[in-house]
């Protein structure tokens, strides 16, 4: 068994879940993130949470096996009825991976360069999570 790599913070304010990913994730890190997210989802009825905001500004990518774990996490989001996912801190590589992961989905995906550009479009989310401030 390997040590969990990667850090995250999950804040939920229905209908939104705010996820901050920091560092490099291995498969164990992605699975631990998925377990915590599932535990937090249990506090809400299906359909109460349908938008996700995922901050990748300090995300340092991931290993190939953790991408498979990430696909499982995204599949859960789709099955729970998510309608929109906003990604913050997108670079060329993450744009390619995200586009491939969601290419067969009806979920609306929006990409933002940084937190400031996200907040300019969603000012009511300022302060919804610690990392959502200027």
N, C-alpha and C positions, 0 to 999 in steps of 0.2 A: 504494500500500500504506500502511496506517495503522499507527501504533505500537500495540503491545499495551498495553491498559489492564486493570488488575486484577492482584492478587497472589494466590498460592495456595501451599498446602503440602499435600503428599500423603504420608501415612504408612500403611504396610500391615503389619498383624499378622493373618495369616489366622485366622479367616475374615472379618476386618474391614478395610475401608479407611476411613481418617479423612482428611477433606478440609476444609481451612480456607480460606474465600474472604474476601478483604479488598479493599475499594474498589469502584469502579464498573468494570464489565466492558464492553468493546465486543466486536464479533464476533471480532476478531483475538485478543482475550484469551481468549474462550471456546474458540476453536479451538486455541490454544496449550495451554490446560489439558487439552483432550481429547487432544492429541498426547502430552503428558507422561503422562497417565493410561494411555493405551494402551501406551506404552513400559514403564511399571511393571507393567502387567498381564501382559506377556510373560514375566515371571519366574515366573509361577504357572500351574498347570494350570487349565483350565476347571473351575469348581465349587469351587476352593479358597477363593475369596473370594466370599461371598454376602451380606454385610451392609455397608452404607455408613453412615457417620456424617458428616453435612455441616454444618459450622458456618457459619451466615449472620449471626452476631452483628455482624460488621463489614462485611458485604456492603452495598453502596450501590445495589443494583439494577443494571440492565443496559439496553442498547438493544434495540429490537425485533428487529433482525437477529441479535443475539446470542442471543435467545430461541430462534430456529430452530437455532442451533448447539448450544444447551443441550439441545434436543429430541434431536439426534443423539447427544449424550453419554449421555442417559438411555436411549435406544434400545440403545446398546451395553451398558449395565448390564443391561438386561432380557435381551438376547441371551446375555450371559455367565452368566445364571442367578441373578442377585441375588434374594433372598427378602424382604429388609427394608432400608428406608432410614430413618434417623433424621435429622431436621432440627432444628438448634438455632438459636435466635435468630429465631424466626418473628414477623413482624408481619402486619398484615391483608393487605397487598398480596402479600407472598410466600406467605402461606397460600392466597390465591386462585390465584396462578400455579401453585403446586405441586399444588394440588387438580386444576386443569385438566390439567396435564402427566401426572399419574398416573391420571386418571379411568378409563382403559381398560385398566389394568394389574392383574395379580394380585399385584404386589409390595405387601407391607404397609408402609405409610408411617406413621411416628410423628412428631409435632411436639412440640418442647420449647421453653419460653419462653427458657431460658438454660442455660449450661453446668452450673450448680449443680443445676437440676432434672433434667437428663440424668444427671448423676453420682449423684443420689439413687436413680435407677432402675438404673443400671449402674455401681456403685462399682468393679468390677473393671477398668473402662476408664480410671480415674484415672491420668494420666501416660502413656497409650498414645501421645499426641501432645503436643507442648509446650503447646498451647492447652487441653488437658484437665486443668486443675487448678483449684482453688478460688481 
